[in-house]
């Protein structure tokens, strides 16, 4: 399917690996020029070289912490006028309710709620002026069904979801859509970290921890960055203009809900 977005320009955050890179590659495959951001220069440049070679699109890289004001300023200055924004940032550490203090919650809110909001605030006006734009926020399945060990993420990402619910309907008349992608467990570094924590806590191997988690997913496997990226690219396409303010689960059926 021709997504109709060749020649558009996208800012994809935290895109040197994992789900962010999956989104960047899928957009590049559709002919979209990229501004890629990540904290570490080495992995970011490696990913950019691979994408340029594979897809022949322009790729600008900005190594900066998108969750800080200075990092966002650097990224936005390099990005300039973009048609597509994909927000993404690593989730806060797991734990239980008694582990977290106010500073922990502020850090989670800064990374997983306030940063996407700041990026949208900066970039939505130009999209609206052009009469076309796409925003996809990578959040979590936990906004549909909370994950007890991820309380910081539950709180911050649900706050972002509420913001998007209202804002998306205000910008839709200008041809701009905002939607959220809600990943379940995918074969990324985040999954490795979570499985390592379970393996350590239960005294089992990493392979067993992964197998145990996969058994709880109706699809009986972890998702891939490639299929996640393909969904992101579709939401950014010309065909998705009537999808507004939605929260789309990519979790292999793990969230047990009718709606």
N, C-alpha and C positions, 0 to 999 in steps of 0.2 A: 504493500500500500504506500502510495506517495503521501507523505504527511503534509506536504504543502508549505514547509517552513525552510526550505533551502535558501541560504543567504541571510537568514535571521541571525541575531547575535544573542548569546545566552551567557549569563553569569551562573556558574555552578559552584556552590560552596562545598568545602571539605571533599574535594573530588579527586584526590590523588589515589584513592583506593576505596574499596567497599562499595556501598550503595551509591555514593556520590560519583564515583568513577563509572559505575554502571550507567548512570543517567548521562554523564558527559559523553560516553562512547555512543550511546543510543542517539543522542542529539547530533553528534558528529556524523553518524551514519545517515542521518536525514539531511545532511548538508548544512548544519548550523555551525557558525563560527563561535568559538568558545573563549570565555575568560574563566580560567580555572584557578581556584584558591585552595590552599591547604597551609598548615603551619610549617611543615618541613620542606626545605628546598629540594633535597635530593629526590625523594619519592614523587614530588610534584613535577619536577622537570622530566623524570623518567616517564611518567604517565603522559605528559604533554608530547614528548617525542614520539611515543608509540601511537598516539591518536593522530598526530600530524601525518605520520608515515602511512597509517592504515586508511585514513579518510580524506586526506588532502585539504583539510579545512585550516583556517587561521586559528591559532591557539595562543592567547596571552596568559602568562602565569603571574600570580601574585602570592608570594609566600608571606602570610600574615595571619595573626590570630583574629578571625572574624568576630569573635565574641568580645573583643575590646573596642573601645571607641577609636583608638588610633589605627587598629587593624582594619576596621570597617572603612575609615576614611581613605586608607591606602587602596583598598580594593575598589571602592566606588570611584576613586579618581582614575584608576586604570580601566575600569569597566566602561565608563562613559555612558552612552545611550544604548541600552540593551532592550531587546524585545521580550526576553524570557529570563525569569529568575527562578533558580532552584535553591532553596535554603536547606541547610543541613549543618548539624554540629553533633559531635559525639555526646552520648548521654552521660549523665552523672553516675557516680558509683552506686552499686547496690548496697543494701543494708536493711535495717528495720527502723521503725519510727523513733526509737529511743536513741539512735545513733546520730540524728541530725539536729543541728542548731540553726539559728537564724542565718548565719553566714553561709551554711551549706545551701539553704533555700535560695538565698540571693544569687549565689553562683549558678544554680540550676536555672533560675529565672533569666539571668543575664544570657546564658548560653542558648537555652531552648525555647524561650518566649520573647524576650526583649530584643535579641539580635535579629530574628526574622522580622519582627515588627519594624525595627529601625531600617532594615533593608527595603521593606515594602514602602515605608514612608518616603524614603529617598527616591525610589525608582517608579512608583506608580504614577506620579503626575505626568511624566513624559510618555508613558504608555497610553495614558488616557488622552493626552493631546493628539497622539498618532491614531487613536481609535482602535488599537490592537495591542494586546499583551497577554502573557501567560505567567502565572506564578504557581509553583508547586512547592509546598513545604513538606519535607520528610519528617514525620512525627513518629508515632508508635501505635501498635495495637493496644497499648495500655490506655489510650483515651477512650476506647470502647469498653474495655474490661480491665480494671486495674490489676497490676502485678505487684503484689505486696512488697517484694524485695526492691522494687523500683519506684518507691514512693516519691522521690525527688523528681523523677521523670514524669510520673503520673500527674503531679501537680503542675509542673511547668508547661508540659505539652498540652494539657487540657486547657490551661489558660490561653495558649495560642489558638487552640481550636475555637474557643469562644470568640476571640477577636476576629478570626477569619470568617466565622459565621455571619457576623454583621457587616464587616468591611467588604466581603466578596459581593454582597448584594448592592452595595453602594457604587462599586466601580463597574459592575456588569453592564450598565447602560452605555458605557464608553468602549465596549468591546474588549474589556479586560476580564479574564477569569482568574480566580484564586481557588485552588483545591489542595487538599492534603492527602499524602500517601502514608498509609499506616503499616509499616512492615512488622511482621512477626519475625521469627528467628530466620536469619539468612547466613549463608556460609561466608562470614566476614570476620574481621579481627574482634568485633564486639561479641560474636558468638564464641570465639575461642576464649575470651576473657570470662564470659559467663560460665562456660563449661569448666574452665579451670577452677573457678570458685566452687562449683558443685563437687568436682572431683576431690578437691582438697577437703571440703567440709564432710564429705561422705566416705573418704578414704577409698575411692575407686579410681580407675584409669580414666584418662580423657576420652578414649574410645567408648568406654561404657557410659560415661556421662552424656556423650553425644547421642549414643544409641537410645538411652533412656529418654532424652528430650525428644528425639525424633519420633519415638513411639507414642508420644502424646499429641502428635500432629496428624490429623486425618490423612494428609498427603504422604505421611511417613517419611518425610525428608525435610531438609532445610531448603529454603529458597535460594536462588542464585541472583547475583548482581545483574546479570544480563537480562533476566526476565523482569526484574524490578525496573531496570532502565528502560526497557521497551514500554512498560506501562507509563512511566514518566514522559517519555517522548510522545506517546499518544495524547496525553493530557495537554501537552504543549502544542499539539498540531492544529491545523485548520479544521479538523473534524470534531474537535472537542469544545467548540464555542458555546454549546448549550449545557455544558456541565459546569455548574457554579456552586461553590461553597460546599463541596462534597468531601467526605472522609472515606477513602477507598482502602479497604483492607487487602493486604497481600501477606497472608499468614498461613496458607495451606489448609484453611478451615479450622485453625486452632481456637479462634474466638467462637464460643458456642452461643450464637445469638441468631434470632430470626431476622431482625432488621439491623 
